[in-house]
């Protein structure tokens, strides 16, 4: 398998990039997240991590700005019914951390919100990948991510809710669920939404 490519970024748009190296121009499918890393690098030398798909009638490269996103992509395509195009769409709609949070909090609705992803597929992604992520069975690159809810706002909200008499495990689960859908919530909103769940 190809590990990465280093070359001059000839062209880039939210769906694909062209990198020239060794006299060849490689057309590489990318995610929106990778595009955001590359869009100001036109004409410059860039490094992109690759996944090489080979089919009977086609060969394609999928490129990623870092190994974290490629690892998430590889995990997604290991799920039955999720191909490279669907995995790319998911990773264009959410960051790796957001995806991990959605899986760990079993937020099928968040994954289903991605265009072309149905409820059954979203549920299958959660079932197939949750244990791998929770137990660290996935590669260290993805399994090492901390859930996004380690923010100061989350901690402050947790302390407030526990002081109101709610059990800490239930509080943490509720806050994780809220932050998976709304990562930037204020302490006040976290508490209000958690009270509705608890």
C-alpha positions in Angstrom: 0.0 0.0 0.0 1.1 3.6 -0.7 1.9 5.4 2.6 2.1 9.0 1.5 2.9 11.3 -1.4 5.1 14.5 -1.4 4.8 16.9 -4.3 3.7 20.2 -5.6 0.0 21.0 -5.1 -1.2 21.9 -8.6 -4.9 22.2 -7.9 -7.3 21.6 -5.1 -11.0 21.9 -4.4 -13.2 20.4 -1.7 -13.5 17.1 -3.4 -10.1 16.4 -4.9 -6.5 17.6 -5.2 -3.8 17.2 -7.9 -0.3 16.7 -6.8 2.7 16.6 -9.2 5.7 14.6 -8.4 8.3 12.8 -10.5 6.7 14.2 -13.7 3.3 12.7 -12.9 0.1 14.5 -11.7 -1.9 12.4 -9.3 -5.6 13.1 -8.8 -6.5 12.3 -5.2 -9.9 12.3 -3.6 -10.0 14.3 -0.4 -12.3 15.2 2.5 -13.5 18.7 3.2 -11.3 18.7 6.4 -8.2 17.9 4.3 -9.2 20.6 1.9 -9.2 23.1 4.7 -5.6 22.2 5.4 -4.5 22.4 1.8 -6.5 25.4 0.3 -3.8 27.9 1.1 -0.9 25.7 -0.1 -1.5 25.9 -3.9 1.8 25.7 -5.7 3.6 24.6 -2.6 5.1 21.2 -1.7 2.7 19.2 0.5 2.6 15.8 2.1 -0.6 13.7 2.0 -1.3 10.3 3.5 -2.9 7.9 1.1 -5.3 5.0 0.7 -5.1 3.2 -2.6 -8.3 1.6 -3.9 -7.9 -1.0 -6.6 -11.0 -2.4 -8.4 -11.4 -4.3 -11.7 -12.2 -1.2 -13.7 -10.6 1.6 -11.6 -7.8 2.7 -9.4 -8.3 5.6 -7.0 -6.3 7.5 -4.4 -7.9 8.9 -1.3 -5.7 11.5 0.5 -5.6 12.8 4.1 -3.8 15.7 5.7 -2.8 13.5 8.7 -2.7 9.9 9.8 -5.6 10.4 12.3 -8.1 11.0 9.5 -6.7 8.2 7.4 -7.1 5.8 10.4 -10.7 6.9 10.9 -11.3 6.3 7.1 -9.8 2.8 7.4 -12.0 2.0 10.4 -15.1 3.2 8.6 -14.5 1.1 5.4 -14.0 -1.9 7.6 -17.7 -1.7 8.4 -19.9 -3.8 6.1 -21.8 -1.5 3.7 -19.5 1.5 4.2 -17.3 2.1 1.1 -14.6 4.7 0.5 -17.1 7.2 -1.0 -19.4 7.0 2.1 -16.4 7.1 4.5 -15.1 10.2 2.7 -18.6 11.8 3.0 -18.7 11.1 6.7 -15.2 12.6 7.3 -16.2 15.6 5.2 -19.2 16.2 7.5 -17.5 15.8 10.8 -14.0 15.8 12.3 -12.4 12.6 13.6 -13.0 13.7 17.2 -16.7 14.4 16.4 -17.0 10.9 14.7 -15.4 9.2 17.7 -17.7 11.1 20.1 -20.8 10.1 18.1 -19.7 6.4 18.1 -18.9 6.3 21.8 -22.1 8.1 22.8 -24.1 5.9 20.4 -25.4 9.0 18.6 -26.7 7.4 15.5 -28.7 10.5 14.6 -25.5 12.5 14.3 -24.0 9.9 11.9 -27.3 9.5 10.0 -27.3 13.3 9.4 -24.5 12.7 6.9 -25.9 12.7 3.3 -26.3 9.2 2.0 -26.0 7.5 5.4 -29.1 5.7 6.6 -30.1 4.7 10.1 -29.1 1.1 9.7 -25.7 2.0 8.4 -25.2 4.5 11.3 -26.1 1.9 13.8 -23.8 -0.7 12.2 -20.9 1.8 12.4 -21.6 2.2 16.1 -21.9 -1.5 16.8 -18.8 -2.4 14.8 -16.5 0.4 16.1 -17.6 1.3 19.6 -15.9 -1.6 21.3 -12.7 -1.1 19.3 -12.6 2.6 20.3 -13.6 2.1 23.9 -11.2 -0.7 24.6 -8.4 0.8 22.6 -8.5 -2.1 20.2 -8.2 0.2 17.2 -4.8 1.5 16.3 -3.3 3.9 18.8 -3.7 6.8 16.3 -7.5 6.9 16.7 -7.9 5.1 20.0 -5.6 7.7 21.7 -8.0 10.5 21.2 -9.7 12.0 24.2 -13.4 12.5 24.0 -14.0 16.1 23.2 -15.9 16.5 26.5 -12.7 17.1 28.5 -13.3 20.8 28.4 -13.5 23.2 31.3 -17.1 23.8 30.6 -17.9 20.1 30.8 -16.1 19.8 34.1 -17.9 22.9 35.6 -21.3 21.6 34.4 -20.5 18.1 35.9 -19.6 19.5 39.3 -22.8 21.6 39.3 -25.0 18.6 38.4 -23.4 16.2 40.8 -23.9 18.8 43.6 -27.6 18.9 42.7 -27.7 15.2 43.6 -27.4 13.4 40.3 -25.1 10.4 40.0 -21.8 11.1 38.4 -21.9 8.3 35.8 -25.3 9.5 34.6 -24.1 13.1 34.5 -21.1 12.2 32.4 -23.1 10.2 30.0 -25.6 13.0 29.6 -22.9 15.6 29.0 -21.0 13.4 26.5 -24.3 13.0 24.6 -24.9 16.8 24.5 -21.3 17.7 23.6 -21.3 15.1 20.8 -24.1 17.1 19.1 -23.0 20.6 20.3 -19.3 20.7 21.0 -19.2 24.4 21.8 -22.0 24.6 24.4 -21.7 27.0 27.3 -21.8 25.8 30.9 -25.3 27.2 31.3 -26.7 25.4 28.3 -24.9 22.2 29.2 -26.6 22.2 32.6 -30.1 23.1 31.1 -29.9 20.3 28.5 -28.5 17.8 31.0 -31.4 18.5 33.4 -33.8 17.6 30.6 -32.1 14.3 30.0 -31.5 13.4 33.7 
